[in-house]
């Protein structure tokens, strides 16, 4: 099961996958006050080719912190939970080749496709996707996840794509982590699927719509893909 790491644009943004050439002075120019919310969108124009220098140019060096323990990663706005995000790279120690950018804070200003946000209900997620999707869930920590399963074919004639699937101009996969909003509402272990791969419309679990929430969201790349 694919789980986000808690235990993803507008014309003002640069074209996806293009590295920005910037000077040190330009990288330090952005401040928290000048960073527009248009940059806080996943997947937006982020791509595997997005570099550490790109992030510093966009958000300002002061808002981009490199960490090496327990594993190499970059934290955007580390002291601001409304804009904090985490970035890991395929070449982790070198901070090269973006692998995953994700958000975990409730109340975050980051948005995903169709306005998805941390704290959104499972029912709203299903509504916005426009068709059923498949998800994995749930583990012993009552976590589930959705990765690249937004558009299963419901019949031989169904070729429609879910709204969260990879679209024109995207260079990363959109994904979410799911969790139980209020565990006290679970009356029995059977109220929650366990380690299954199942449809959002599974008739066994009609009550999950308001019980399950988006606990994290992100966007990721795969070295197996060749993004244009």
Protein Blocks (a to p, Z undefined) as FASTA:
>chain_A
ZZddfkopcfkbccehiacdddfklmmmpcfklmcfklmccekjadfklcfklmmmmnop
klpccdfbfbdcddehkllmklgccdddfblmnopaifbdcdfbghiabdcehhiaehia
fklmmmmnopacddddddfkopacdehilbccfbfklccdcfkbccehiabdcddddddf
blmlpmbfklpcghiacdfklmklmmlmmmpccfbdcddddfkbccZZ
